[in-house]
């Protein structure tokens, strides 16, 4: 009986140490994320970072001149295909979406489908949608989803302050859901809300 208690105590200790080790790894990863400023300073000169900021400013100045581009909630939005659907969705509802996110120079950084040869318009009809919600998205995309309707197609322009700010984003094994994003990079989304996968209460 004593041996069983000793074995159980040892097993409990090992499990505890294992969980502690995982916690330490997570804290370490978080520290690397928080210290992104140091990484940016190591990767880019101040002149390069300033150039990114100037390029973003000029990008949005050009958007101001374009017809049919509206400003809402700090982002810019263009309807490329109007929606005929009147259904609305809540902040926690799980949405089925098809989108491609790019940098302002057109470099794709994330999409809901795998095949690079499939264009956005084809992907809407031929690929499995991704899933997201307003509450589960980063600030800029969440603000954009407030103004989208099921069945519509949109171009969304999100300023860096509502995305990855002056820190940018560096792909890692823990955060591999999109490619690298330089500092002061606005994000451009081609996006369509295909439908509401699941209604959820507030």
Number of C-alpha atoms within 10 A of each C-alpha: 6 7 8 9 10 11 12 12 12 12 12 12 12 12 12 12 12 12 12 12 12 12 12 12 12 13 12 12 15 12 11 13 16 12 12 17 15 12 16 19 12 10 12 13 11 12 9 13 19 15 14 18 19 12 16 19 14 12 16 17 11 10 16 14 9 10 8 12 16 14 13 12 11 14 18 19 23 18 17 14 12 14 16 10 11 9 10 11 21 16 17 16 21 21 24 19 22 24 23 19 21 21 18 18 11 10 12 17 16 17 21 19 19 10 10 9 8 13 11 21 14 10 20 22 11 11 15 13 20 16 19 19 22 21 16 14 13 13 15 23 21 17 19 24 21 15 11 21 21 21 19 17 24 23 21 24 28 24 22 21 15 17 20 20 17 19 24 19 21 17 12 12 6 8 12 10 12 15 16 15 22 22 24 24 26 31 24 23 23 20 26 27 24 20 18 19 14 14 13 11 8 7
